[in-house]
């Protein structure tokens, strides 16, 4: 996995991360909870709805929000399903897949 996804010593995502990875970064920086970081992650996910990686992170964002119907919608839309039992494990799973570290 890209180590930059766990670099939280700055106020913005590290340079060079694609928007879906930036959204993952914001979700983790916010403690995988609702708040301003979640809002920024959600905004990034909405930039290119209909693209797999954006929609997959969007599904996770709504799981964090506890809006399970909306989360399920985004999982279906991108052709994925929950792979783990917790938000933290799912964040890790998605991050590894999107950075090529989980194959």
C-alpha positions, -999 to +999 in steps of 0.1 A: +000+000+000+011+036-006+026+049+026+014+084+018-021+072+028-010+070+064+010+103+065-012+127+086+015+152+097+002+177+072-031+195+067-036+183+032-032+150+014+003+143+001+011+155-034+004+130-062-025+111-048-054+105-072-087+119-060-101+086-047-070+081-027-072+116-014-107+108-003-095+078+016-068+099+032-094+124+044-116+096+058-086+082+078-074+116+089-108+122+103-107+091+123-132+073+100-159+094+116-182+122+105-168+157+105-151+181+081-127+155+068-156+133+060-172+162+041-141+167+021-138+130+013-175+130+002-170+160-020-141+143-038-161+111-043-188+132-060-164+147-085-166+117-109-195+096-099-198+066-121-161+058-120-153+026-101-127+040-076-147+071-068-179+051-062-161+025-041-148+051-017-182+068-018-197+035-005-172+035+024-180+071+032-217+063+036-209+033+057-190+056+080-221+079+080-242+048+090-264+054+060-263+017+050-289+019+023-269+046+005-237+027+012-251-005-004-263+016-034-227+027-040-213-007-035-237-021-061-231+007-085-194+000-086-198-038-086-182-044-052-195-056-019-183-052+017-153-074+023-148-069+060-167-065+093-155-031+103-150+003+087-113+003+096-107-031+080-127-020+049-106+012+046-075-010+047-089-034+021-099-007-003-067+012+002-047-019-006-067-027-037-066+009-051-029+011-046-022-023-060-010-037-027-038-061-021-035-084-051 
